[in-house]
Amino acid sequence: MLGGKTISYIIIDGYNLIGIYHKDLKKQREQLIDSLIEYRKRKGHQVTVVFDGWKTGGGKESQSVISGIKVIYSRIGDKADSVIKRIISTERREWIVVTSDRDIADYAWATGSVPLSSEDFLNLFVRKGSFDLEREEYDEEYKEPRRRGNPRRLSRKERAILRALNKI
């Protein structure tokens, strides 16, 4: 707890959040990290952001802490996905996992963490004025699956996502 607030542990799939279709990925990474630093100053949450280094990374995974934000680059041959899965399974706590990767989201649910889509996370921050990222638009439309049960009651997963969004 920080000043009466509960601290959340947030792990972000970096390139999944900012997109990889930018002319200057380094600038986008820096903007994301700067935005997360400001966010951490306001909220006090523990934030880890993981970037793919699997094509151009080093022989070893690199980690650094920039103004309280843990920044990880996977080693060459590894994807951020495997690093995120390893972290949420070894550091047993309820993580808020920011990704739109279905495999990571399913893994997060299985390990007791709550996945938030990158789009929901980004929309929340843009609305609150926290992020200044240039986001590419995608034409793919998400279709809500048909559900059984009481239509007025949110599912267990939807309630968990809503709780995570309220923490952010």
Summary of the structure (lengths in Angstrom):
residues: 168
radius of gyration: 16.1
end to end distance: 14.5
largest distance: 51.7
contacts: 459
relative contact order: 0.17
helix: 40%
strand: 18%
